[in-house]
Amino acid sequence: MSLEKERVCDNVIYDVVVVGGGVAGTSAAYRLNQVLSKKGSGDIKVLLVEAKDRLGGRTLTEKVNVEGGQELFDLGGQWIGRTQHHIIWLMKELGLEYYEQYAAGSKFLRLSDGKIRKFSSSLKVSFVGLLDLGSVITKMNRMSKKVPHDDPCACKQAEEWDSMTVDTFLKKNMWTKDARELIDIIISTTSGVTPKELSLLSLLHGASGAGGFEEMMESTKEGAQGFRIKGGAQQISELAAERIGSENVWLGEPVKLIDQSNDEFVTVVTESGKEVKTKYVIMSAPINCVENIVFKPSLPMDYHFLAQRMPVGHNLKFIVTYKKAFWREAGLSGEIISFGGAPVIDGCDTGPIQVVLDAVTDNGTPALVGFFANSRQWRKIELSVRRREVVKQLVEYLGPEGGDIIDYVDKDWAEEPYNGGCPGNFMTTGAITLFFKSLQKTFDRVHWAGTETATLWSGYISGAVQTGLRAADEILNRMDPSLTQDGLLKSLDNESSGD
Ligand SMILES: Cc1cc2nc3c(=O)[nH]c(=O)nc-3n(C[C@H](O)[C@H](O)[C@H](O)COP(=O)(O)OP(=O)(O)OC[C@H]3O[C@@H](n4cnc5c(N)ncnc54)[C@H](O)[C@@H]3O)c2cc1C
């Protein structure tokens, strides 16, 4: 899609400038455009300003070599789940389709004893390990139900749980090594950090907004990894932005200043010196990126305090393509769950593979997708070595055919500019109870979006859509409360939260 930059006349005052062209920003622009054009307010002007030369943010769909050519694969966010009604709604609007994640067949598990265990239905850990795992998940599910997704500070135990890391809690509540290792793998894959970095309350809050831990973990159609988007997830932002017209989208224009000192309009200035006036701003850049933007007057200090407590997580994601999906033919789902295996090179405490899933596309192109164990260490290792070691481990699990690859591609999200980490920013202890309210609190004419500000499926694509709709509705309400009478956001929130 070609989106041209246009010069803006000095005398034009936009109604809304949306900063950030990821899923949240483009959802906001889509909603504003949809409501205002339906109401015949065609002269209302919305401008989307994105720092990078592409839309999509943390969704990124790229071509990878496959037999006979190339095929699109997601190197960023890719899965959606059946209870993620915000993204499902948007995809319907945009005419995007999804298909089920393949999960049939046996899977592999490897914990720190190094043994590769094949299992089908029930996880192959010791009987006590299974009990341990079941009991801690039940306990955390019960606790998460006490954390209101829209106001985690209202939970009676908020102080206690926010002053504790997930690691501290697990040490107190688990007694088997294998179950504990399994939980660690799941947490570091889904949040990009180790349990010792993460506030317990923030994990429970995430689960509360997702409907429970099973929903977050599962790669069956019941869970967050249940479905994939035909043609890739980056299309969400590209198609949503298309609706507002290419003349209203600026690419390659990092915003550097937001000046609200004039009562009549807000001035938004980009690094190249382009300047635009607007009545309102939706800021959808991740919180660590907002910290690089100058605000006049300054942002409230609590926002900075919060940003300091929301660092970015890290994951290295890889795609491997093959001539045929030989694992399916062998009755395997392609799924591997591992602590990484024994160290294989200096500088990395474990081998490379943490999680692998089937990534065969809807047109049948064979591939696997995976995430690195100890990704912060493995990112320092040369690409050719990463590739060699991943493929070696695939052979260990899947047999010699695992080595017969067509292509290997991986993506280190720490190197991505204007990025909210992988999969996003996480909360350290104290962040919620001390500063959570600053995350969404309107700052004069600046409204906040971005998946980290979501109350449902925060950190996920669907959460990003929720925040885009919310920020758009906040502004529509300020313009004219009748504009949001369709109750769209409320009904999607109710469906997603099961209320
Ligand atoms: C590897 C990986 C795997 C993931 N897997 C999944 C998954 O399977 N399912 C799922 O639901 N979620 C997944 N996620 C998370 C999901 O991708 C994100 O939650 C979602 O895309 C975030 O959207 P966003 O719009 O809130 O933020 P972003 O996508 O980060 O968008 C923010 C935008 O703001 C722009 N920006 C920043 N600073 C400025 C500035 N100064 N001026 C202008 N623009 C600026 C950025 O360039 C970016 O385009 C994954 C993420 C990663 C990285």
The ligand as a Gaussian input file, in Angstrom:
#p B3LYP/6-31G(d) Opt

LIG

0 1
 C        6.895000     -11.174000      18.492000
 C        5.555000     -10.765000      19.021000
 C        4.575000     -11.721000      19.108000
 C        3.312000     -11.366000      19.572000
 N        2.318000     -12.314000      19.533000
 C        1.048000     -11.923000      19.757000
 C       -0.021000     -12.800000      19.440000
 O        0.187000     -13.881000      18.905000
 N       -1.285000     -12.374000      19.723000
 C       -1.545000     -11.139000      20.246000
 O       -2.716000     -10.822000      20.483000
 N       -0.540000     -10.275000      20.515000
 C        0.734000     -10.624000      20.247000
 N        1.751000      -9.731000      20.422000
 C        1.435000      -8.401000      20.971000
 C        0.735000      -7.514000      19.927000
 O        1.453000      -7.535000      18.716000
 C        0.658000      -6.096000      20.478000
 O       -0.083000      -6.133000      21.690000
 C       -0.058000      -5.094000      19.568000
 O        0.344000      -5.215000      18.226000
 C        0.229000      -3.686000      20.096000
 O       -0.417000      -2.707000      19.296000
 P       -0.328000      -1.173000      19.698000
 O       -0.948000      -0.422000      18.587000
 O       -0.844000      -0.984000      21.066000
 O        1.227000      -0.838000      19.801000
 P        2.334000      -0.853000      18.641000
 O        2.077000      -1.963000      17.706000
 O        3.638000      -0.828000      19.338000
 O        2.072000       0.505000      17.857000
 C        2.546000       1.740000      18.304000
 C        2.988000       2.531000      17.089000
 O        3.460000       3.796000      17.550000
 C        4.550000       4.165000      16.738000
 N        5.328000       5.202000      17.415000
 C        6.136000       5.094000      18.494000
 N        6.677000       6.284000      18.804000
 C        6.181000       7.169000      17.907000
 C        6.370000       8.561000      17.699000
 N        7.190000       9.290000      18.446000
 N        5.700000       9.156000      16.667000
 C        4.870000       8.448000      15.856000
 N        4.665000       7.120000      16.011000
 C        5.307000       6.496000      17.023000
 C        5.304000       2.860000      16.542000
 O        6.177000       2.910000      15.435000
 C        4.149000       1.880000      16.348000
 O        3.812000       1.713000      14.987000
 C        3.026000     -10.040000      19.984000
 C        4.031000      -9.081000      19.906000
 C        5.284000      -9.427000      19.414000
 C        6.335000      -8.364000      19.289000

